[in-house]
């Protein structure tokens, strides 16, 4: 991966993390840096799953890949918010 591709993946991951946090209902008591980290991981996982399904390279916008990335981010935010929120209450 070239350096520009690496930075593009980070920026896309940041956007995916924010979208995932918006999809999850309620207030998430996790820091923004953790949301952004979840977004980067979700973007990578979504791309891998889309590649495995054969929907990673379509003409135009890859809506299925984007949907997979946001779903992974939402699940990640929900899980981390539950774990992180319980840990901080003590």
C-alpha positions as CSV (number, residue, x, y, z in Angstrom):
1,X,0.0,0.0,0.0
2,X,1.3,3.4,-0.9
3,X,1.5,6.2,1.6
4,X,-1.4,8.1,0.0
5,X,-3.5,4.9,0.2
6,X,-2.7,4.6,3.9
7,X,-3.7,8.2,4.6
8,X,-6.9,7.8,2.6
9,X,-7.8,4.6,4.5
10,X,-7.3,6.5,7.8
11,X,-9.5,9.4,6.7
12,X,-12.2,7.1,5.4
13,X,-12.0,5.1,8.7
14,X,-12.5,8.3,10.7
15,X,-15.6,9.1,8.7
16,X,-16.9,5.5,9.1
17,X,-16.3,5.7,12.9
18,X,-18.4,8.9,13.1
19,X,-21.2,7.3,11.0
20,X,-21.1,4.2,13.1
21,X,-21.5,6.3,16.3
22,X,-24.4,8.2,14.8
23,X,-26.2,4.9,13.9
24,X,-26.0,3.6,17.5
25,X,-28.9,5.0,19.5
26,X,-28.3,6.7,22.8
27,X,-25.3,8.3,24.3
28,X,-22.0,6.6,24.1
29,X,-19.6,7.4,26.9
30,X,-16.4,6.7,24.9
31,X,-13.7,9.2,23.9
32,X,-13.7,10.4,20.3
33,X,-10.2,8.8,19.7
34,X,-11.7,5.4,20.5
35,X,-14.6,6.0,18.1
36,X,-12.1,6.9,15.4
37,X,-10.0,3.8,16.1
38,X,-13.1,1.7,15.8
39,X,-13.9,3.4,12.5
40,X,-10.4,2.6,11.0
41,X,-10.7,-1.1,12.1
42,X,-14.3,-1.3,10.8
43,X,-13.3,0.2,7.4
44,X,-10.6,-2.4,7.1
45,X,-12.9,-5.3,8.1
46,X,-15.6,-4.0,5.8
47,X,-13.2,-3.9,2.9
48,X,-12.0,-7.4,3.6
49,X,-15.5,-8.8,3.8
50,X,-16.6,-7.0,0.7
51,X,-13.6,-8.4,-1.1
52,X,-14.5,-11.9,0.1
53,X,-18.0,-11.5,-1.1
54,X,-16.8,-10.1,-4.5
55,X,-18.5,-6.7,-4.1
56,X,-15.5,-4.6,-3.4
57,X,-15.0,-3.3,-6.9
58,X,-18.1,-2.1,-8.7
59,X,-18.7,0.7,-11.1
60,X,-19.5,3.9,-9.2
61,X,-19.9,4.1,-5.5
62,X,-19.4,0.8,-3.6
63,X,-22.6,1.1,-1.5
64,X,-22.5,-2.5,-0.2
65,X,-18.9,-2.1,1.0
66,X,-19.8,1.2,2.6
67,X,-22.8,-0.4,4.3
68,X,-20.6,-3.2,5.6
69,X,-18.1,-0.7,7.0
70,X,-20.8,1.3,8.8
71,X,-22.4,-1.8,10.2
72,X,-19.0,-3.0,11.6
73,X,-18.4,0.5,13.1
74,X,-21.9,0.5,14.7
75,X,-21.4,-2.9,16.2
76,X,-17.9,-2.0,17.4
77,X,-19.1,1.3,19.0
78,X,-22.0,-0.5,20.7
79,X,-19.7,-3.2,22.1
80,X,-17.0,-0.8,23.2
81,X,-19.5,1.7,24.7
82,X,-21.0,-1.1,26.8
83,X,-17.6,-2.4,28.0
84,X,-16.1,1.1,28.4
85,X,-19.1,2.5,30.1
86,X,-19.3,-0.3,32.7
87,X,-15.6,0.0,33.4
88,X,-15.8,3.8,34.1
89,X,-18.8,3.6,36.5
90,X,-16.8,1.9,39.4
